[in-house]
Amino acid sequence: MSLTQRNKSALLNFDDERLISLSTDDLNTVLQVFLELYPGFEFMIFDEIQNVKGWELFLNRMRRNKYKIIVTGSNANLLSREMATHLTGRYNDHVLFPMSFREFLYRYFC
């Protein structure tokens, strides 16, 4: 877990083998840790959360409790049609494409 100071977001990457046995009950512990370690965070960022069975119910509850949530992932399970089913329309889909070589050069060398 980490806190990005620039935008006050708390991040947890579920693509870590140490988190493979997490369940939805453990997600409540994640929330408590965020609240204790990072008071005043504005966003919770969950990367690859689809690795936790039942994740969508937890995120729906967090959304109802007015938390701002960002879900990222590279898995086909997060396709927009399935996301709409899991989160019942409470999401914004942003597809990011890789940079072209020209964009890469511009970003890192200009």
Stockholm file with secondary structure:
# STOCKHOLM 1.0

chainA/1-110         MSLTQRNKSALLNFDDERLISLSTDDLNTVLQVFLELYPGFEFMIFDEIQNVKGWELFLNRMRRNKYKIIVTGSNANLLSREMATHLTGRYNDHVLFPMSFREFLYRYFC
#=GR chainA/1-110 SS CEEETTTTEEEEESCSGGGTTCCHHHHHHHHHHHHHHSTTCCEEEEESGGGSTTHHHHHHHHHHTTCEEEEECCSGGGCHHHHHHHHTTCCCCCCCCCCCHHHHHHHHHC
#=GC SS_cons         CEEETTTTEEEEESCSGGGTTCCHHHHHHHHHHHHHHSTTCCEEEEESGGGSTTHHHHHHHHHHTTCEEEEECCSGGGCHHHHHHHHTTCCCCCCCCCCCHHHHHHHHHC
//
